[in-house]
Each structure stands twice: as structure tokens, then as C-alpha cells.
Amino acid sequence: MHPALLALETHFSPSTLSQIKHELLTQHRIELWLKRDDCLHSIISGNKWRKLKYHLNHALAVKATTLISMGGAYSNHLHALAYLGQRLHVKTVAYIRGEQPARLTPTLRDVLDWGMTLHFISRTDFRLLRYATPTELFMPLQATDYWLPEGGAHTLALLGVGELVTEITEDFDVLCAPCGTGTTLAGLIAAVPAPCQVLGFAAVRHGQFLTRDITKLLPHTYTHWSVNTAYDFGGFAKTSPALLHFIAAFERQHAIPLEPVYTGKMLYGVFDLIRQGYFAPGTKIIALHTGGLQGNRGFTRD
Ligand SMILES: Cc1ncc(COP(=O)(O)O)c(C=O)c1O
């Protein structure tokens, strides 16, 4: 590992396991624990460090001087990348979905402060860029440029995600995580041995593509995983009064901050499945808190 990354990691806090106590869990004889990756770092929190670590290690090893990526106006990925670029003295550039807004989001203001260069592109180009590179669409990448696909979706990201699994010393039956690109889930699938199950919760609409994308990222065929698409709440970053109510009650009861884009939706889904009797009595579930709390600045709460 590059010394600059090791030095950064010394400032991280541990990601602990918090047991969630709730009468529904007692009723159904389910144990639920939350792996607190949101606690790792105030900015590079959750799955961001897990997914970026080995990308950055590779970029530094090949002496890249610019990291280029893509994301939305509230992107946790770009937020972490811009900060890391500043800390590692590497330039960062990002393609942002949609027209430049008259007033930048707090996320974009932060990334600009950390020195990231922004290019706003149409939603059509953004969709194309998901499965291409800037060279194929806009301009040639230089030899010292390092391209990170949306959400760091690349096999390199799986290594860092796998490390979080090695930190779990408890036995468990099911490991749950929210899915955007599915990269985090792919890392968990590759690292968790069967018969433990890995269960993803799609945070995006039409999440059926996730099964295909995750399968592509995986080095082998695995059968101990699935993606539930029933809790997307109408699409990426869409919410409902029921979801916001669930999140507010959870935060009050457990003093654990959530956000409604990823971890909030996953936990709503986990509780709903428990209520439906989906998990056998005696099941021990670990759910991954993937952080992203900076994204809360995009939501107004009652
Ligand atoms: C906070 C948070 N949680 C979960 C995810 C979903 O991760 P993935 O894209 O690896 O499925 C993301 C997106 O990267 C995220 O920012």
C-alpha cells in the first residue's frame, strides 16, 4: 500500500458493530447489527474509502497526476474523491450529470473548494459515460490521467470492500447492503463465504440491471446472493413520507444518523422483510451502514 494512503488511514476511526434493539426483532427472534462504516471518517465515510482505496493505490503506483470521475450534484463518491485528491496532492476532475445549476449544491461547493474541476454534461451523455470512458465520448485521456468509473465500479474496488468483511468477528447468517452501482455488494459477495447470504437493496429504479452488473464485476460464479428491488421508493434519491418517518424514528430510538438515499432505504427494507417473516427465527443479520451523510444536505426534513 502506498505510504500516503497508509498515513491517511491512521486518522480513521474504527467501524464498530452496533446491535439494534427493537420489539419487532424480539418478536421475530431476529438479531440485527449495524456495521458502522459511517464512523470511519467525517468525509471519506462509509463505502467510499473501501471502494477508493485500491483505485488510489493503483493510481499512485502508475504515477497518475489527475483522477477523473463522474457523478451527480450530491455525489458522495465525488465528495470523497475531491477531498482525497487534495490530501494526496493529485488533481481531480469530474463530469457532473445535468446542466450547471444557478446555485451549486453544498456537495459541489465542497468539491470546488478542494480543487476539483467540474464539467457539466447532459443526462444523455452522462448515461453513455456510465459504460464508456471520456476518451470514447469527449477527449483523449492523457497517460497520467486515471479514470474512475461511476461509483468506482471496477474489480479494484472489491478488494477494499472485502477488508470490511475481515473486520467482522461475529458469526452471522445474512449481510445486507444498499446498492447504487452494485460494486459494494460485489465486494461483499466475493468476501463472504457461503452459506452466509449477501442481500442487496436497490436504491435506484429498475434495479434489475444490478444483477447483471454485479455478475460482471465478480471473478467467479456465486449463488449466495440476491438483490431486492422492492424498496427503491420510486427511484434514486426519491423518498416517501413513510421512509422519512421510519428514518426519523430510527434515529431517535438508536441515536444513529441515517440518510434516505441508501442506508435508510435498506433498513426500511430489512425491517419490512422481518415483519413479513422473510427471515427464519434465529437469523442473525448484519447490515452495512454505507455512510454518505453529507448527502443529507440535499433533503429538508420536518
Ligand atoms: C453512501 C452510499 N451508500 C451506498 C452506495 C452504493 O454503493 P455501490 O455503488 O457500490 O452499489 C453509494 C454509492 O456509491 C453511496 O454513496
The ligand as a MOL file (V3000), in Angstrom:
LIG
                    3D

  0  0  0     0  0            999 V3000
M  V30 BEGIN CTAB
M  V30 COUNTS 16 16 0 0 0
M  V30 BEGIN ATOM
M  V30 1 C -23.4580 6.3140 0.8310 0
M  V30 2 C -23.5470 5.2970 -0.2540 0
M  V30 3 N -24.0440 4.1020 0.0340 0
M  V30 4 C -24.1670 3.1420 -0.9090 0
M  V30 5 C -23.7710 3.3710 -2.2070 0
M  V30 6 C -23.9490 2.2960 -3.2030 0
M  V30 7 O -22.7240 1.7100 -3.4810 0
M  V30 8 P -22.4910 0.9360 -4.8390 0
M  V30 9 O -22.4740 1.9670 -5.9350 0
M  V30 10 O -21.1680 0.3220 -4.6390 0
M  V30 11 O -23.5960 -0.0180 -5.0030 0
M  V30 12 C -23.2180 4.6140 -2.5620 0
M  V30 13 C -22.7400 4.8940 -3.9240 0
M  V30 14 O -21.6030 4.6910 -4.2040 0
M  V30 15 C -23.1070 5.6050 -1.5570 0
M  V30 16 O -22.6190 6.8320 -1.8250 0
M  V30 END ATOM
M  V30 BEGIN BOND
M  V30 1 1 1 2
M  V30 2 1 2 3
M  V30 3 2 2 15
M  V30 4 2 3 4
M  V30 5 1 4 5
M  V30 6 1 5 6
M  V30 7 2 5 12
M  V30 8 1 6 7
M  V30 9 1 7 8
M  V30 10 2 8 9
M  V30 11 1 8 10
M  V30 12 1 8 11
M  V30 13 1 12 13
M  V30 14 1 12 15
M  V30 15 2 13 14
M  V30 16 1 15 16
M  V30 END BOND
M  V30 END CTAB
M  END
